[in-house]
Amino acid sequence: MAVFLHLLPLLAVAAALAFVIHAVFWGMTFRVDDEHVRVVVYGFTVRKVALADIAWADRGCPLWNEHYTSSLNRKKVVRLRRRTGWIKNFIITPPDPEAFFAELRERGVEVRVGEKGIGDWG
């Protein structure tokens, strides 16, 4: 039994890592409401960007970003270019980028889809 007690820290780290991986890939969602774009993990808002602070949105992904991505699929990448802050690019991966862009357009955010910019995936 004493031998297994030495494994408890390893099991705790493995469980914490499994929880974080599940939260990122399956528990994270992105919502647009009347005032914010929200990053929600298991029902809790972990980050929000005011719609008034978003200069425009596109499909680019330059080098310097704040990432909240829940997918490794590069076709789902959406960049929200903020007007303020040190890191102006806010990268998310909604399940349906086109529907997400439509929600942003409805709320008055400029969407630059189809334009080539620095760092676009192509």
HELIX and SHEET records of a PDB file:
HELIX    1   1 ALA A    2  LEU A    5  1                                   4    
HELIX    2   2 LEU A    8  HIS A   22  1                                  15    
HELIX    3   3 ALA A   23  GLY A   27  3                                   5    
HELIX    4   4 LEU A   51  ASP A   53  5                                   3    
HELIX    5   5 ARG A   74  LYS A   76  5                                   3    
HELIX    6   6 PRO A   97  GLU A  106  1                                  10    
SHEET    1   A 3 MET A  28  VAL A  32  0                                        
SHEET    2   A 3 HIS A  36  VAL A  41 -1                                        
SHEET    3   A 3 PHE A  44  ALA A  50 -1                                        
SHEET    1   B 5 GLU A  66  TYR A  68  0                                        
SHEET    2   B 5 ASN A  89  ILE A  92  1                                        
SHEET    3   B 5 VAL A  78  ARG A  82 -1                                        
SHEET    4   B 5 ILE A  54  ASP A  58 -1                                        
SHEET    5   B 5 VAL A 111  ARG A 112  1                                        
END                                                                             
